[in-house]
Amino acid sequence: MSMANLEIEQAAGSNDAWFVRRGAGTPQDGLAALFRLMGVAEASPHATAPITTRRVRAGVALFHEGTCAQAVYFIAVGTFKLMHTAEDGYEQVLGFAGRAEMLGYDALCQRSYPTTAVALEDSTVYALPAADLFGLSARVPALGRVLHLAASRQMLHQVEIAHLMAAVSAEVRLARFLLQLSDHMAERGQSPRRLYLRMSRRDIASHLGVAHETVSRSFGALASWGCVAVNNREVEILDRERLLACASNTRGLVHPRCGAAADGPRLARAQAAFG
């Protein structure tokens, strides 16, 4: 799709995101693309829906906490972090979302977004107006299946987060986070062993509920036990079984099978590699 075939439209009252709409095409195009993204068979080939394609630059908010819920979004390309800002100004990273995941659905019950969604890389989403959502689902049953599938995936992620936060040790939380990320990458047809972390160390620390210095130490510990190799934001899972052993210890500090005590120089190198 060339830029010549696109109509670029600025969001009303917002300088945060730039939106790209297909100039030539039909409403069926957007709906068909959404069905392909979600892996749902298109049962109504002539159905239409007011779906637009929006592109969001890295570091830009797709929507802000507390603003009116105008649309529900499906991520076609890219990664987002979801944040909540506390009264004292602290930004808590609640989670991360990638390809084929839905954003903004949790806003429908109160008509405003409960979180802020920020792109961690240049991203593309399909936007479906919230006001049309229920009527469209009734007219296009396949769209209802898309919503159910995406909502089910969100519920699963909440279970994963609860499992992650149940661990006492920061190393265990990090091990669970990496395994969850690995599984998500595999679902998207990407390498489950070689991970590129789109999020920063501070984002990971906020998500895990620890200090960002603790994240570096935890990466160093996992590296010294032979679970992973770390090079800045590139993480390679070297021994998945050992990483699973670390992740399995909810209440203690380190599972015995994770390895011997961390070697000092190797731990320092791993911490430095992650930044």
C-alpha positions as CSV (number, residue, x, y, z in Angstrom):
1,M,0.0,0.0,0.0
2,S,1.8,3.1,-1.2
3,M,1.5,6.5,0.5
4,A,-0.1,7.8,-2.8
5,N,-3.1,5.6,-2.0
6,L,-3.5,6.8,1.5
7,E,-5.3,9.8,3.0
8,I,-3.5,11.0,6.1
9,E,-5.8,12.4,8.8
10,Q,-4.9,14.1,12.0
11,A,-6.8,13.1,15.1
12,A,-9.2,15.7,16.3
13,G,-7.8,17.6,19.3
14,S,-4.7,15.4,19.5
15,N,-1.1,15.7,18.2
16,D,-0.1,12.4,19.6
17,A,-0.9,10.0,16.9
18,W,-1.1,10.2,13.1
19,F,-3.7,8.1,11.4
20,V,-3.6,6.6,8.0
21,R,-6.8,5.8,6.1
22,R,-6.9,3.9,2.8
23,G,-8.1,6.4,0.2
24,A,-9.0,3.8,-2.4
25,G,-10.8,0.8,-1.3
26,T,-14.1,-0.3,0.3
27,P,-15.3,-1.0,3.9
28,Q,-15.0,-4.7,3.1
29,D,-11.3,-4.3,2.9
30,G,-10.8,-3.3,6.5
31,L,-13.2,-6.0,7.8
32,A,-11.5,-8.7,5.7
33,A,-8.0,-7.6,7.0
34,L,-9.3,-7.8,10.5
35,F,-10.6,-11.3,10.0
36,R,-7.3,-12.5,8.5
37,L,-5.4,-11.0,11.4
38,M,-7.6,-12.8,14.0
39,G,-7.7,-16.1,12.0
40,V,-11.5,-16.0,11.7
41,A,-13.2,-17.3,8.6
42,E,-15.0,-14.6,6.7
43,A,-18.6,-15.9,6.7
44,S,-20.1,-12.7,5.3
45,P,-17.9,-11.6,2.3
46,H,-20.1,-8.7,1.5
47,A,-20.4,-7.3,5.0
48,T,-19.0,-3.8,5.7
49,A,-17.7,-2.1,8.8
50,P,-16.3,1.4,9.4
51,I,-12.8,0.1,10.1
52,T,-9.8,2.5,9.6
53,T,-6.1,1.7,9.7
54,R,-4.1,3.9,12.0
55,R,-0.4,4.1,12.4
56,V,1.2,5.2,15.6
57,R,4.8,6.3,16.0
58,A,7.0,4.8,18.7
59,G,6.6,6.7,22.0
60,V,3.2,8.1,21.1
61,A,0.0,7.3,22.9
62,L,-2.8,5.7,21.0
63,F,-5.3,6.8,23.7
64,H,-5.0,8.3,27.2
65,E,-6.4,7.2,30.5
66,G,-9.7,8.9,31.3
67,T,-10.5,10.0,27.8
68,C,-13.7,9.1,26.0
69,A,-13.7,5.7,24.5
70,Q,-14.1,6.4,20.8
71,A,-12.8,3.1,19.4
72,V,-11.6,-0.4,20.0
73,Y,-8.3,-1.3,18.4
74,F,-6.7,-4.5,17.1
75,I,-2.9,-4.5,16.8
76,A,-1.8,-5.5,13.2
77,V,1.9,-4.6,13.6
78,G,3.9,-3.5,16.7
79,T,3.8,-3.5,20.4
80,F,2.1,-1.3,23.1
81,K,2.5,-0.9,26.8
82,L,-0.5,-0.3,29.0
83,M,-0.1,2.1,31.9
84,H,-2.0,3.5,34.8
85,T,-1.0,6.8,36.4
86,A,-1.5,6.9,40.2
87,E,-2.6,10.1,42.1
88,D,1.1,10.7,43.1
89,G,2.1,10.6,39.4
90,Y,3.7,7.2,39.4
91,E,3.2,5.3,36.1
92,Q,2.5,1.7,36.6
93,V,3.0,-0.6,33.6
94,L,0.2,-3.0,33.7
95,G,1.1,-5.1,30.7
96,F,2.2,-5.3,27.1
97,A,0.2,-6.1,24.0
98,G,1.3,-7.2,20.5
99,R,0.0,-8.5,17.2
100,A,-3.6,-9.8,17.1
101,E,-4.4,-8.4,20.5
102,M,-7.2,-6.0,21.3
103,L,-6.9,-2.6,23.0
104,G,-9.7,-0.5,24.5
105,Y,-12.3,-3.1,25.0
106,D,-12.2,-2.6,28.8
107,A,-13.4,0.9,28.3
108,L,-16.8,0.0,27.0
109,C,-18.4,-0.5,30.5
110,Q,-17.5,3.0,31.7
111,R,-17.1,4.8,28.3
112,S,-13.6,6.0,29.1
113,Y,-10.2,4.3,28.8
114,P,-9.0,3.0,32.2
115,T,-5.4,3.0,30.9
116,T,-3.0,4.7,28.5
117,A,-1.7,2.8,25.6
118,V,1.8,3.8,24.3
119,A,3.5,2.4,21.2
120,L,6.9,0.9,21.9
121,E,7.7,0.8,18.2
122,D,6.1,2.1,15.1
123,S,2.8,0.3,15.1
124,T,-0.3,-0.2,13.0
125,V,-3.8,-0.9,14.4
126,Y,-7.3,-1.4,13.0
127,A,-9.8,0.9,14.7
128,L,-13.5,0.0,15.1
129,P,-15.8,2.8,16.5
130,A,-17.0,1.8,19.9
131,A,-20.5,3.2,19.2
132,D,-21.0,0.8,16.3
133,L,-19.5,-2.3,18.1
134,F,-22.6,-4.0,19.3
135,G,-24.7,-3.3,16.3
136,L,-22.0,-4.6,14.0
137,S,-21.5,-7.7,16.0
138,A,-25.2,-8.5,15.6
139,R,-25.2,-7.9,11.9
140,V,-21.8,-9.7,11.3
141,P,-21.6,-12.8,13.4
142,A,-17.9,-13.3,12.4
143,L,-17.1,-10.0,14.0
144,G,-18.7,-11.2,17.2
145,R,-16.4,-14.2,17.1
146,V,-13.4,-11.9,16.7
147,L,-14.4,-10.0,19.8
148,H,-14.9,-13.1,21.9
149,L,-11.6,-14.5,20.8
150,A,-9.8,-11.2,21.6
151,A,-11.6,-10.8,25.0
152,S,-10.7,-14.4,25.9
153,R,-7.0,-13.7,25.2
154,Q,-7.1,-10.6,27.4
155,M,-8.6,-12.7,30.3
156,L,-5.8,-15.2,29.8
157,H,-3.2,-12.4,30.0
158,Q,-4.7,-11.4,33.4
159,V,-4.2,-14.9,34.7
160,E,-0.6,-14.8,33.4
161,I,0.0,-11.5,35.2
162,A,-1.5,-12.8,38.5
163,H,0.8,-15.9,38.2
164,L,3.8,-13.7,37.5
165,M,3.1,-11.4,40.5
166,A,2.5,-14.4,42.9
167,A,6.3,-15.1,42.9
168,V,8.3,-13.6,45.8
169,S,11.7,-13.5,44.1
170,A,12.5,-10.9,41.4
171,E,14.5,-13.6,39.5
172,V,11.4,-15.9,39.5
173,R,9.2,-13.0,38.3
174,L,11.6,-12.2,35.5
175,A,11.8,-15.9,34.5
176,R,8.1,-16.1,34.3
177,F,7.9,-12.9,32.3
178,L,10.5,-14.2,29.8
179,L,8.7,-17.5,29.4
180,Q,5.3,-15.8,28.8
181,L,6.9,-13.5,26.3
182,S,8.5,-16.5,24.6
183,D,5.1,-18.2,24.4
184,H,3.5,-15.1,22.9
185,M,6.3,-14.8,20.3
186,A,5.7,-18.5,19.3
187,E,2.0,-17.8,18.9
188,R,2.8,-15.1,16.4
189,G,5.1,-17.3,14.4
190,Q,8.3,-15.7,15.7
191,S,11.3,-17.2,17.5
192,P,10.5,-18.3,21.0
193,R,14.2,-18.5,21.8
194,R,15.6,-15.3,20.6
195,L,13.7,-12.4,22.1
196,Y,14.1,-8.7,21.4
197,L,12.7,-6.6,24.2
198,R,10.7,-3.7,22.9
199,M,10.2,-2.4,26.4
200,S,12.8,-0.7,28.5
201,R,14.4,-2.0,31.7
202,R,12.3,0.6,33.6
203,D,9.1,-0.7,31.9
204,I,9.9,-4.2,32.9
205,A,10.7,-3.2,36.4
206,S,7.3,-1.3,36.7
207,H,5.5,-4.3,35.3
208,L,7.2,-6.7,37.7
209,G,6.8,-4.5,40.7
210,V,10.5,-4.1,41.5
211,A,13.2,-1.5,41.2
212,H,14.9,-1.1,37.8
213,E,18.3,-1.9,39.3
214,T,16.8,-5.2,40.5
215,V,15.9,-6.1,36.9
216,S,19.5,-5.8,35.9
217,R,20.6,-7.9,38.8
218,S,17.9,-10.5,38.0
219,F,19.0,-10.7,34.3
220,G,22.6,-11.2,35.6
221,A,21.5,-14.0,37.9
222,L,19.6,-15.8,35.1
223,A,22.5,-15.4,32.8
224,S,25.0,-16.7,35.4
225,W,22.9,-19.8,35.9
226,G,23.0,-20.5,32.2
227,C,19.3,-19.8,31.6
228,V,19.7,-16.9,29.2
229,A,22.3,-14.8,27.3
230,V,21.8,-11.0,27.4
231,N,23.1,-8.4,25.0
232,N,21.4,-5.1,25.6
233,R,17.7,-5.7,24.7
234,E,18.5,-9.0,22.9
235,V,17.8,-12.0,25.1
236,E,18.4,-15.6,24.1
237,I,16.9,-18.5,26.0
238,L,19.8,-20.9,26.3
239,D,18.2,-23.5,28.6
240,R,14.4,-23.5,28.7
241,E,14.2,-26.3,31.2
242,R,16.4,-24.5,33.6
243,L,14.4,-21.3,33.1
244,L,11.3,-23.3,33.8
245,A,12.8,-24.6,37.0
246,C,13.5,-21.1,38.1
247,A,10.0,-20.0,37.2
248,S,8.4,-22.9,39.2
249,N,9.5,-21.7,42.6
250,T,6.7,-19.4,43.8
251,R,7.4,-18.8,47.4
252,G,11.2,-19.3,47.7
253,L,14.1,-17.4,46.3
254,V,15.8,-19.8,43.8
255,H,14.9,-23.4,42.8
256,P,17.9,-25.7,43.4
257,R,17.9,-26.8,39.8
258,C,18.5,-23.3,38.5
259,G,22.2,-23.7,39.2
260,A,24.9,-22.9,41.6
261,A,25.5,-19.5,43.2
262,A,26.1,-16.8,40.7
263,D,29.6,-16.3,39.5
264,G,30.6,-12.7,40.3
265,P,32.4,-11.6,37.1
266,R,29.8,-13.4,34.9
267,L,27.0,-11.7,36.9
268,A,28.6,-8.3,36.4
269,R,29.1,-8.8,32.7
270,A,25.4,-9.9,32.3
271,Q,24.2,-6.8,34.2
272,A,26.4,-4.5,32.1
273,A,25.1,-6.1,28.9
274,F,21.5,-5.3,29.8
275,G,22.4,-1.7,30.5
